[in-house]
């Protein structure tokens, strides 16, 4: 899943994600015990390695800014 530039940063997807794969803009993310730089400074982002493609995030996005990669 990928969050496009149409995102309004409401964070609904972050709260909905059962895999904790979505992070706030500018937030570091953790993967396999290592910390990584943010993938986006502009809007929330999905860490692909953590995402299980359940699409829960797409159901709550008010602007349909989350798409399959």
N, C-alpha and C positions, 0 to 999 in steps of 0.2 A: 504494500500500500504506500501511497505517496500523497502528501498534502501539497496542494498547488498554491500558487500566489493569490488565489481568490479567497484564501482563508482570512477570517476576521478575528482570529485569535481568541475565540470565546472559551476555549479549553474544554468544551463538552466531550470531545474525543478522548482527552487525557483521562477524565473521570470514568469513561465508559470502557476503556481498554482493559480486558481481563489479563492480558499478558504484560502489562506495564511497558509496552513498546513505544509509547508516545511521550515525548518530553516537551516541556515549554521551550520557546525560543531562547537561545542563549544559555541553556542549561547543559552542563556536561552529562554524558550518559555512561552507564557502566555495562560492560559486556565481558563475560568470563573472568571476572575479578579485576579487570583493568578499566581505568577511567579514560574516556575519550572526549575530545573537544566537541562542542555543539555542531550539529549538521546544518543548522539554520539559526541565523540571528534575527530573522524577520517574522517567523511564525512557528507554531509547534511542528515537530517533525517525527517521523516514524523510523525507528531503528529496525531495518529489514530483518536482521538476524534474530530479533526477538518477536517479530510479528508472526502470528499463525494464520493470517488471512481470514479471520473469523468475520470480518466486515461489520462488527458492532459499531465501530467508529463512523462508518458511512451512514448508518441508520440515524445517528444523532446529530450529524453535521447539518446546521441550518442553511448552509450555502452550497452544499454538495461539492466541497473542495477536496474531498479525499477520493483518490482514484487508484485502481489497480495498476501496478507497474508492468 
